[in-house]
Amino acid sequence: MFIKKISLLSKFLIILFFILSINNSKAEFFKDISNIIDSNESRLSYGVSVTDMNMDGNYDFVVTGFGYSNLALTYVEGKLKNIIKEDIFLDQSRKTIGVAACDIDKDGFEEIYFLNTDTYSGVKKYSDRLIDKKNNNYFDLFELKKNKENLNLTAGRSVVCVDRKGDGQYGIYVANYGGPTRFYEIKNKKIIDQAENLNLNKVTGGRAVVSGHILTDRADIFAANERGANFLLKNIDGKFEDVAFDYRVDDEIQNGRGTALSDIYYRGRLDILSGNWLGYHRAYVLKNDEFKDIGNTEFDKPSRIRTVISADFDNDGFDEVFMNNIAEPNKMFRIKNDGKFEKIKLEAGLEADGFGTGAAVADIDNDGILELLVSHGESEAQPLTLYKAKVEKQSKYLRIKPINKFGAPARGATVTLISNKRKHSKTIDAGSGYLCQMEPVAHYGIRKNEKDFRVEVKWTNGKINFIDKIKLNQTITIKQK
């Protein structure tokens, strides 16, 4: 009888262990798929961007190297492989920190701005690069004789792609540290710095930058700064006025790091997520001509924050906020209705011993689920990591890909999904996170019992197009007329 009782107890414990294992497995948000990264050695990396480097219709991760090679990782036969071997792109001798893709010359191909920083602040030795391609060969526009007088020789951090006039003529805002901000455009086939003409040539501790429809129907700019007030640059006829103090986002005593645009209330307008280094993080929602910080105590809690990303990783129709910390566990929150932040327990992706410096999202394998690539460095060389959410089989999605009239991603445009459940805006990312830039696609998971879908695309000139009769589980490309 005693032996029989032990046998029954053993069976019960085995069944209980099995049930708990299943529940724990379901509780894990991400799965680690870093094994698909080819030749993934320890390295010092910072910013990550997403663009179509080889113009094959699929997006690639561009990863900066700080004394290591820059990479262009594309998905090939189940692996992420580096597809560019040219020295001018790899640029192993320089220390690249920020990166953004931007079609600055209106040819439909996004040039790559690599921001190099070989000193903490002020004057630096090596200039930035602006990589273009001709006849399948890469070259640096800044190395052309006509462009050398406008080199950026100030230490910087982030860069963002801005269509300030709404006409498809993109410029690049460079957040410098200890020197004037730059704003590069091409005029008469020459790169010029327009910052002084646009009221942008301020000296501060520049950190993170985002651009999009924040206040106006044109591309506004929010810049999170260190050792000085943030900037909220309102676009007035293509020039900019700093209204950060008026809108209460100057946050002068904090030190800005990662930032992102997010529709926190699911009400059809973009608000601001801003992370502060060892300071209180912000979830700024516009109310009565002022931004209010509505984050809860757990969300606002100070950390060694670097990158902030807003995206729907698990396709449940609610955005998550991924907060990448350096030498401290990462955090993630789900934004529920009414702007409620619900903490998500992380196992994969926690990276308690990780030295995260940058991160970006993209549906790199075209299966309707976002991948999250995290870079590491600064204090310790570490490999890249790649994560993918564990998504329910019955989940559905919709992806909207706006292309401007020149054939380039319409960075800075706003896409709004309208249904019986929400009015949910997303930006076509011009640069965000910290040093980084996400894929130029509005990715939506679909909620339970959601129907009656309609999509609104607001271009960088403020004009609007609608998409009706929508079928789910696809990427819809819409071209600006």
N, C-alpha and C positions, 0 to 999 in steps of 0.2 A: 504493500500500500504506500509506504514512504517513497519507494522508487518511482511508483506511478505518479505521485504528487509532484516529485521533482521533474519528471518527464513533461507533465502538463504545464508546470511553471516555465520550463525551458521553451516549450512551444509558444507560450504566451509572450515571453520576452522576445523571441525571434520575430513574431508577428508585430509586436509593438515597435521593435527596432526598424522593421521594414516600413511600417506606416510613418514613423518619424522621419525616416530617410527620404520618403517620397515628399512629405510636407516640406522638409528642409530644402529639397531640390527645387520645389516650386517656389519657395521663398527667395531663392537666389535670383536677383534681377538680371545680371549679366552672365554670359559665359565668356571665358577667356579664349580667344582664337588667335593669339599672338603667334602660334606655331605656323600660320600661313605666311608670315613675313619672311621673305627669302633673305638669307645672309644677315640676320638680325643680331648684329654684334653690339656690345656696349659702346656708347658714344655720347658726346655732349651735343644736345639738340635744344632748340628753342621753338620758334614759331612753326606753324603748320597751315598751309593753304590748300584749297581744293579748286582745281580747274581741269580743263581738257587739254593736256599738254600736246598730245599727238593728233588732236582733231579727229578722233575716231567715234565721237558721240558718247564716250564714257568718261567719267571723271576720275582724276588721279590725285593722290596726296602729294603735295610738295612739302618736303621736310627740310628745315634749315640745319646746317651743321656749324657748330662753334669751334672752329679749328678742325672740323671734320667735313666730309663731302656733303653738299646739298643733294637731296634725293628727289626723284619723281617716281612715285610708287604706283604702278597700275596693276589691275587684277587680271592675271593671265593663268588659265588652266588651274584655278584653285589656289593660286599663290599671289602675294603682293611682291612684284619685282621692280627693281630700279630700271628705267628704260632710257635714261640719258647718261652718256659716258663722256660728253665733251667737257674739257677742262674749264671753260668759261662759265659753265653752269655749275659744275661740281665745286669749284672755287675753294678747295680745301685749305688754302693758306689764309683765307680771311675768316673773320668771326661773325657769322650771320646770326641775327637775332629775330628780326621781324620780317614778315613776308605778306604780300598781297598780290593777287592777280587782277589786272585792270587793262582794258582795251583803250589805251591812251591815244592811239593813232587811228582809230576808227576803221580798222581793217578786218574786224571780226575775230581776230586772235588776241587772247589776253596776254599782254606782256607780264613779266614777273618782276616785281620790285623786291629786291633783297636788301634789307637794311643791315649794314655792318656796324658793329660797335666794338672797338678794340680798347675803349677806355670807359670809365663809369659815367663821366660827365664832361661837357665842353668839347674842345678840339680833339679830333681823332686822326689817325694816320691814314686809314684806308677809306675811300669813299664807298657809297652804296652802288649797287648795280641795278640796271633796268634791262632785263634780258628780253630780246626780241628774236624772231626767227625769219630767215630768208633762205630760200632754196634748201630747206631742211637743215640749215646750219644756224646755230645760236650765236648771237653776238650781243655786246653790251652797248646800248645807246649812249651811255655816259662816256664811253671811250672814243666816240667820234669827236674830232677836233672842235666842231662848232658847239658842242655841249659841255666842254670841260670847264668853262667859266662859271657854270652853275652847279658844280658838284656839291653834294652835301658832305661837309667835313666836320659835322657836329655829331657827337654821340646821340643816338636816338633809341626808340623802343618800337612802337607800333606804327603801322601804315594803314590807310584806308582809301578806297576807291570812290571818288565823289563826282557825280554829274551835277555840278552846281547850277548850270543854266537850263538843265532839262532838255538839252539838244543832242545828247549822246556823246558830247565831248568831255570825256572823263579826265579828271585831274587826280593827283595823288597827294593826300595830306600826310606829312611826315611829322610824327610827334617826337620832337627832339628834347634832349635833357641837357639843360645848362646852355642852351643856344636857341636862336629863333626857329619857330615852326617853319616848315617849308610847304609850299603847295605847287607841285610841278604840273605843267601842261605843255602840250606841243603847239607852238604857234609859228607859222611859216616854216614848218619842218624842223624846228629847233626847240629843244627843251628849255623852258624858262620857268623861273620861280615867281609865281604870282602872289605870294603870301602878303607882301607889303600892300599891294593894290587891293587886296581882299580883306584887309584888317585882321590878318591871321598871324603876322610875324611877331608873336609874343614869345618871351623867354620864360620858361618854367621847367619843372621836372615832369616832362611828358611821359605818360605811361600807355594807357589803353585808349582806343578811339573806335566809335561806331558812327555810321551815317545812314540816314533814311528819313522817312516821313515822321518826324518827332513832333514838330510844331506846325509846319507849313506843308503845302503841296509840292514843295521842292525838297532837295536833299539838305537837311540840317545835319549838324555834327554835335556829338557829345564826346568830350575828351576828359577822361579821368586822370588827374595829375597828382604828383607827389610834391610835398613841401610847397604847396600853393593851392589855390582854389581850382576846382574843376571848371571847364568851359562848357557852356551850352550855346552853340553858335547858330543863331537863327538866320536862315537864308532869306535875304531881302534883295530881290532882283539880281541874284548871283553873287552878291557880296554878303558878308557875315557880321552880325552884331552879337556880342556876348551877353546873354540874358540869364546866366546861371544864378546870379544872386536874386534876381526878380522871381525866378521860378523855384528857388530854394533847393538847388542841386549843387551849389558851390562846394559844400562839405569841406571847408577849408582846413579843418584840424585833422582830417583823415588823409591817408596816403593811398591813392587809387591804384588798382591793379586791373583785374579782368572786368569786362562789361559786355552786356548784350542787350538787344532790343527784344521785347517779349510782350505779347498781349495778355497781361496778367489777369485781367477781369473777363477775358473772352467777350469783349464788347465791340471789337472792330476797330481798335486803335493800338498803336505801339507805345509801350512804356519802357522803363529803363531798369535793368538789373545792374548793380555796380558793387563789385567786391573791393574791400579796403584791406591793405596789408596790416595784419594784427590790429584791425579796427572793425567797427561795426559795418556789416554788409547792408546794402540798401535794395529795397524793392520799391522803386519810385513809380507812383501812379498819379496821373494828372487829374486834379480835382479843383474846379473853380480857379483856373489860371495859376495853380501852384502844384508842385509835385509833393505828394505825401509818401513817407516811408511806411509801407503797410506790412513789412515782413515781421514774422513772429520772433520771439526771443531765440529760438533754436536756429532759425535761418540767419538772423542778424549777428549771431555769436562770432566774435573775432577769431580769425584763423590766419595761417600763413598762405593766404589765397594767391593763386596765379590766374588760372583760366576759369571763366564762367560761360557756360553754354546752356541755351534754352532750346530743347528739341523734344519731340515725341519719340522716345526710343522704343517703347513697347507697343506702339500702335493702338493704345486704348482711347485715343482722342483727347487726352490731357497731356500738356507739356510737362516734361521734367526739367529741373535745373541741376546740371552737373557742376560741382564746385571742386576744381582740382587744386589741392594744396601741395606745397613742397615740404618734404620731411615731416609730414603730418597726414593722418588719414583723410581721404577724400570724403565728400558728402554729396548726397543727392536728395532732392525734394520733388514731390509731385505737386503741381499747381492745380488745385481743385477749384470748383466754382466759387465765386465771390473772393478770389484771390487768397484762398487758404493754402498754406504751405504744409504738406504732409511729408514727414521724413521717411525715406526709403532705406531699409537696411541693405548695405552693400557687403558682399563677400569678395567675389571677383570685382575688380575695379576699386577696391578700398585702398590698396597701395599704401599701407601704413609706413612702409620703408621706402616709398618712392620719392624721387626728386623731380616731380612733375614741373615742367616749364611751359608746356603748350599742349593744345589739343584741338582736334577738329572732327566734324561729322560729315559723312557722305554715305549714300547707298552705293558702295563701291562695286558690289557684285550684281546690282540690278534685280534684287529679289523683293524689294519693297520694305526692307528693314534697314535702319541706319546702322552703320559701323562707327565706332568711336576710336580714333587713334590718339594715343597720349605719348608725347615726347618727354624726355628727361635730360637733366644735365645740371649745369651750374656748379653744384657742390660735388657731384659724383657722376661718373659715366655709367649709364644704364641703357639697356636695349629699349626699343619702342615696344609699346603694348597696344593690343587691339581687342576691342570688346564688342559684343553684339547682345542685345536683349533677348531673353527667352520669351518668345511671343506665342500667344495661343493660336492654335491651328486655324480657328475660325475668324481670326482678326482680318480686318480689311484696311486698305490705305488709299490715299490719293496724293499724287505728286504733280505740282504745277511748275513748269519751267518757262519763264518769260525770256524772250530774246528781243533785244532792241533792234532798231531799224538798220543797224550796221552788221547784224548777225552775231553780236556778242551777248553774253549774259547781261540782263538788265539789272545790274547790281544797284541797290538803293530803291528799287520798285517795291511795292507792297501788294501782297496777295491776301485776299480775305475769303475764307470759306463761310458760306451762309447756309444754315440748315434749320431744322426744327429744334435743334439743341443748342446752337451757339452762333455767334458771329465772330470768327476767329482770324485775326490778322497775323501775318508773318512777313518779315522782311526778306528780300533777296540779298543775302549777306554781302555787304561791301567791305567788311573787316570787323572782327569782334573777338571775343574771348579774352585774350591778352597776347599780342604779337601775331595773331592768327586770323583766319578767314574760313568760314564754312562753305559747303557746297551752295551754288547759286540756284537752289530749288526750294520751293515751299512744300514741306513734307507734312502730311496730315494722317494720323491714325484715325479710325472711324469708331465712334462711340456705339454702344448697344442701342438698338432701336432708333438709330439716326437715319433720317431720310430727307427728301426735298432739297437736294444739294444744288447750290449755285455758287459760282466763283466770280469775284471781282478782282481785276488787276488794275492797280493804280501805277501808272508809269512815272518816271522821274520828272516829267513835265506836268504832272497832276491830272492828265487825262485818264479816263477810265474805260476799260473794256469788260464785258461780261461773258462768262461761259455757262451755257445751260445744257440740259440733257446729258448729264454726266454719268459715265460708267466708272465704277470703282476699280481698284487694283490695276492702275495704269499711271503712266507719266504723260501728262498733256503738255505739249509745247505750244505756246502762243507767241506769235510774232507781232511786234509793234508795227503799225502801219504808218 
